[in-house]
Amino acid sequence: MTTPNAPKTTTETPKDSVLTGLIGRGIALSRTPAMHMAEARAQGINGVYRILDMDAPERANTSLKALIEQAEILGYDGFNVTYPYKIEVIEHLDELSDNARSVGAVNTVVLKDGKRYGHNTDLWGFAESFRRGLPHAKRDHALLIGAGGAGVAVAHALVDCGVKLLSITDTDPARAESLAAQVRANRPDCTTCAVTDIKALVTEDRPDGIVNATPVGMAKLPGTSFPVDLIDPEMWVADIVYFPLETELLRAARAKGCAVLPGSGMAVFQAVRAFELFTGLPASPERMKARFDAFDEVPQTQAS
């Protein structure tokens, strides 16, 4: 993989048709295809967005490398990448944008002129969701749970949103240490540290807020990554999981009176930026959020 120059953020000429998809595991119920295709229709584009679920029986023996090659052969304009491939995909790409390179994770790949360009729209997606959803949140100290492909983007986004001290924990302590060092190098104005004992952290220096950047809480992986008995009403609590939208963690935090931020915001705003990369056209965040919310019979709201 070579990274001599950052790829352009948009295509030179807006497209009138686009074929894209989502690569990941357990993504059959993803809302991303509907958001992209509805936005394409609204802009007069013939847009097709397909689910490329590696858990599907027909892909039981398909590698990530082979699936990307198939996408190129079939004429895809690009694809999104989700759990667990946001870091693994990098070795199969030709160039990375500046933010994807600094974060070390990719969730959007543009296929153009025989090359594969990797971007990270998760960083901006979470940051924009945080700014809009928790505008008055105290940001002296935050705890990030999860240092994987999504966690690396969320860590940088939290610092960009003003977090001064970022504690990071992960089931793999070495990965948490590595991310803490990475953020220190990329965002030297922030103090970062890896922690292994959440209870001790809360007792000694209670975070102002916590963010779950792990898959725990998803419909197929129920539970919570943070002990609910340690939730304090003064905390704000964010989750990147959006299926279900009301995770066990958010439900417990809401019950204690915490300000909460569901994963819908990050899901929508990362899609807004990805749509622009795929098509060369700016997307409407309001329109894409409306399509996302249309999945729910009862509109989801955030506590403030």
Secondary structure as GFF3:
##gff-version 3
##sequence-region A 1 304
A	DSSP	beta_strand	17	24	.	.	.	ID=ss1
A	DSSP	alpha_helix	32	42	.	.	.	ID=ss2
A	DSSP	beta_strand	46	53	.	.	.	ID=ss3
A	DSSP	three_ten_helix	57	59	.	.	.	ID=ss4
A	DSSP	alpha_helix	64	73	.	.	.	ID=ss5
A	DSSP	beta_strand	78	81	.	.	.	ID=ss6
A	DSSP	three_ten_helix	88	92	.	.	.	ID=ss7
A	DSSP	beta_strand	95	96	.	.	.	ID=ss8
A	DSSP	alpha_helix	98	103	.	.	.	ID=ss9
A	DSSP	beta_strand	108	112	.	.	.	ID=ss10
A	DSSP	beta_strand	115	119	.	.	.	ID=ss11
A	DSSP	alpha_helix	122	133	.	.	.	ID=ss12
A	DSSP	beta_strand	141	145	.	.	.	ID=ss13
A	DSSP	alpha_helix	149	160	.	.	.	ID=ss14
A	DSSP	beta_strand	165	169	.	.	.	ID=ss15
A	DSSP	alpha_helix	173	186	.	.	.	ID=ss16
A	DSSP	beta_strand	191	194	.	.	.	ID=ss17
A	DSSP	alpha_helix	198	204	.	.	.	ID=ss18
A	DSSP	beta_strand	209	212	.	.	.	ID=ss19
A	DSSP	three_ten_helix	228	230	.	.	.	ID=ss20
A	DSSP	beta_strand	236	239	.	.	.	ID=ss21
A	DSSP	alpha_helix	248	255	.	.	.	ID=ss22
A	DSSP	beta_strand	259	261	.	.	.	ID=ss23
A	DSSP	alpha_helix	264	279	.	.	.	ID=ss24
A	DSSP	alpha_helix	285	293	.	.	.	ID=ss25
###
